[in-house]
């Protein structure tokens, strides 16, 4: 006969307990919003997209949206409205005002409890808006086991039905057949990198555009993209797109000043492209590649993974930002 409790009743387990979010973040504006801005990966994982937060308390007329950023997966402006209490009509109105004032297309409302009428409102907005607009309703919880540190849980209770939207728009969307090919390619690419390079992206959704963007973290305003470009060219690029032309140009010039170190770490010469008459700039590697040549997809995947590794290695090798 043994006195080992595990042999009598199985392994000892702790009980999951819920805490009030207000015990962890007493104030929404000075505690929760800065925490979320500093931990964008928590929201990215919940939403299944790559994103970055660029500004807190962004002015929209006389009002302030809690967080402004970029949805990198769909290349859209992202806003987040936080509410550490049950949802109410006032915050729903603010969300609409902020979306209109920032031209946001990825719109996130975080509450401790999303009331049924507000859940229905967000679902209705997802049904009525176009394929490029995404409304999310997220409930924040905090849990712990015994004396463990509290852990945040971001539970998505409303999300866009991207397949439904795509189907609804397919009949009228120009080039929709090519969009389907892009979505199919990026879906295969995402499955590949989630197995081999899971640190590259938190995305679970893929665009139907000719590019797939992945966050880099630092410096902000950048992403590493896989792109089917014009003229039958496939490329991997460090894409620089900050809030203004001046900010983008300043970062591009700082990178250009370290061109030798960057290309040495990359392993070969790159194309440095300031993109005249556009806000963005890029540093790119190119090869032949067309979305229509399906028999070459395996080679494309290999090249994109290899050059993605090289681009990240080059960025890590230069002076920090």
Number of C-alpha atoms within 10 A of each C-alpha: 5 7 7 10 10 10 10 10 8 9 10 7 8 10 8 10 11 14 15 15 20 15 10 14 16 13 13 17 16 10 13 19 21 16 13 17 21 12 13 16 19 15 24 19 16 16 22 15 23 27 31 28 22 16 14 19 15 17 15 14 9 5 13 15 22 21 21 25 23 22 24 23 24 24 18 19 19 25 28 26 21 25 22 21 17 12 23 15 11 8 16 16 11 15 20 12 16 25 21 12 14 16 13 21 23 22 23 25 22 23 23 21 19 22 14 9 12 17 19 13 15 22 20 13 15 23 19 11 14 15 20 16 19 25 22 20 24 25 22 20 19 19 16 16 14 11 7 8 10 18 13 16 15 20 17 17 13 22 17 22 14 19 10 13 18 18 13 14 14 16 10 9 12 10 9 17 12 15 19 16 17 22 19 16 21 22 17 15 21 23 13 15 16 15 9 11 14 13 11 19 22 23 22 17 17 23 21 21 18 19 21 26 28 24 25 19 14 13 13 16 23 25 25 23 22 25 20 22 17 10 9 12 15 23 21 27 26 23 22 22 21 20 12 11 14 11 15 21 18 13 20 21 12 12 19 14 11 13 18 13 17 24 18 12 18 21 14 10 13 15 12 17 14 17 10 8 7 9 17 22 23 22 21 21 21 16 14 12 21 17 21 12 8 12 9 12 17 11 10 21 18 13 16 20 18 12 20 23 14 19 24 16 15 18 20 13 16 15 11 8 9
